[in-house]
Amino acid sequence: MRVLKKIIPIIVIVIIIYASFLLLSDINKISEKIINFKIELIPIIITLVIASWIIVYIRWNILLKIIEIKIPHRINFQIFLAGGALGITPGKIGELYKSQILKDKFDIPRSKTAPLFIVEKFFDVTGALIVTSFGIWFIPELGYLSILGIIGLFFIYRILISKKLFNKMLVFFNKIKYFRKFLEPLASSHEILTQILQNKKMILVSSLSIFYWLVIGVAAYFILQGFGITTIELINVISTYSSSLLIGAISFIPGGIAVAEGSLVGLFSIQGINLAEAMVIVVIIRLFTLWFSTIAGFIALKTSNSF
């Protein structure tokens, strides 16, 4: 599949970046930290990560129901997971491939399902900002990110509900060759987009988005616990993780690679974790919270005849 071939260079770059992170760390400390990791926490971490998938899958299913699309859960969950494999594209725009899968398998117009991508990303950012704000009292630097994010989110919402501004946004992104092929289904979908955003179920969608960041943040907390880091409170870890992922998403770099990791290392360092140790911990956190879902997505892509 051509889409998978395009992801391979990204994976190679990621391996190089992670290898660089580890090489910059003290090799003896890396070995010591990994050997002494509390493996009894791994089932808890994996359970939390999978629980976070289920939360956003429920959100995805609610959004489909709003536009009156019903798909058997077994197939729907596989399609949802497939999007995770393509989440390492710039701005996660590769997740729009889910619309193509729905078109191929159920003959659902892409213009009807493509807006779901925008709604998902909008509420991902909303949830991340709310959870990030929990840590302002402990890490004042997060306040600037929260304020800027809230202002930006307000303007994004205005663009999404205004057909004129929305079309201008599409014209702008159409000038970028990479995005052009993905944006075609969105050209005639503004009515569906506003229908979703103004639906009363958006309160539930918002709540699920916040819950997702809380659960995945708890997974990151247990990874720190596995490394014997007990000096950072749970709420700090959750807000630190969400803020770093938010910064990575804003960068539009595939999967926020290097930007999210660098931000997370920096924020952990501010909170007293040795820089070399922070690098190792961040790589492990990303393996569990990003690459585990990416691998699951690749399996979903490979094991389904519809793809």
Summary of the structure (lengths in Angstrom):
residues: 307
radius of gyration: 19.4
end to end distance: 8.7
largest distance: 58.1
contacts: 1009
relative contact order: 0.16
helix: 82%
strand: 0%
